[in-house]
Amino acid sequence: MNRIAAVASNTFREAVRDRVLYNLIFFALLLVGAAVLFGQISIGIERIVLINLGLSAISVFGVVIAIFIGIGLVSKEMEKKTLYTILSRPVRRWEFIVGKFGGLAWTLVVNTFFMAVGFFIALFFLAHHFERADGWLVVAIYFIVLEFVVVTALALLFSTFSSPVLSAVMALALFVIGTFAEDLRAFAAMSQGVTRVLATVAAYIMPNLASLNVISSVAHGQPIAASLILYNTVYSLLYAAVAICGAVLVFEYRNLK
Amino acid sequence: MTARGNTTLVAAMLLVASLAGASLTVRRLDRLRAGATAEEALYIPSPKILQRMSVGYTGLLADIYWTRAVQYFGAHHHVRSRQYKLLQPLLDIATSLDPHLTVAYEFGATFLAQKPPEGAGDPDAAVRLVERGVRENPSAWRLYYNLGFIHYFERKDYAAASDAFERGSRVPGAFPWMKVMAADTSQHAGALQTARFLWSNLYETTESEDIRVNAAKHLRALRVDEEVSALEKLTSAFHERTGRWPPGWAELVAAGYLRGVPLDPSRRPYQLAPDGRVLVQVPEDLPFITKGLPPDTEPSNQPRGESK
């Protein structure tokens, strides 16, 4: 456990050193600009726009970080030869993978926390008060974090066997497919014969990110069902576990020479 | 077993178990969020804003909205819903994003026009949709054909139907029988044979299996309407001759009115009511019929024609 924590902590420190958290400055500028701008040019929907923009920005920034750092987690260590130093110590390959995942996930949680703080400050600046329904915004941010967990795990999986560019393309493609996962399953349910079987299998293998996106509904103050929170949490953790297990299996047999 | 073997075994088992668990959870999520996709799609109801947001990928977005409209209709039709409130906005957005998506006008108008539970029961909205389709795609003669159908069957506006068929017949590539339709719908408005002519042509010429199935249902319903009228004429004739209604088909067969017990298209015998009326046994299996419906049963769609 200590070894996993050590790898995770180093991954986090490396991300900070790589100035990953600089995106927070862009995020802050975006929100401040949006809050001021929409307050002046829009009537009635400035709050909705700020929520949509803020939460979407948190999601986009996080997904970009998850993909572009996730894909380099293994390849970079190999390129810099640091992987051999780590694995020559009593660190097992699976511990390295789990630790790397934990470190990046923690980086994203910290990043999201600061963006969420900035978002709520901007919201307060715009509306001058918080509403009861704003509590659902925290749930939406929590779902975004779950989305990062899934995307990070996928990026890590691809990084164990593919080049960084190809890994980025594949992870981004799965992210896009995942946002339309419900359409894919509905398509599978409506098709027949072999198409139905293939589409159903594909629909369940692809990540389901659609149910994690509640930005539009919380922007309209709609509550989120407790069961949705539960199932989304369970699903995201299980799906991330699938991807990490896949990464462990691939990395375990990868020739590192 | 080696350490690597242990890791492989545990990881593989975890992978399979997690995948199974994730699939089961997704099923729960789908049940929890039934219909959410279509509703969320309408949080931005303006096609113009969507056009801007699609950053040029309007065709792709239109396809997605059209697919969602089909899914929305399919899900509601499956449970025989009488409410299709999101159908029109979804179709409007799909066709605004891609005005040349003729399939959305054709099918969408059918979905909108037919009476619940077969459709949204809004023929005026269907006409508006197809008229817009005609304006955007003046060479798509099938849209005129759709328009004529809706005017004829759903709105009973025979002059408008004839006009639509006539306009369509002038479009290059249109089937020659469009001209016949234009004449027939104006001369024999409301007649059963006109209705049969229209549905038969649609059945034979459509490239869509769904439309063919729908046309077959309508043709079957026409057959029921025709058979019920003919059988009721026989029971009336029996009543006039004997002064009483026939108690069952056997008596009509014995009297030489029929050769056997009459069956409806679902292969079930027609029922004979004590007052001589002829009824179908399971009206749900015979959508669109207007005759032979048991008392207190609402027709599932408007009549397609009346016997002359």
Interface residues (C-beta under 8 A of the other chain):
Chain A: R92 R93 W94 F180 A181 E182 D183 R185 A186 F187 M190 Y204 I205 N208 A210 S211 S216 S217 A219 H220 A225 S227 L228 Y231 N232 V234 Y235 L238 Y239 A241 V242 C245 G246 V248 L249 E252 Y253
Chain B: A3 R4 T7 T8 A11 A12 L14 L15 S18 L19 G21 A22 S23 T25 V26 R28 L29 D30 L32 R33 A36 T37 E40 Y43 I64 T67 R68 V70 Q71 G74 A75
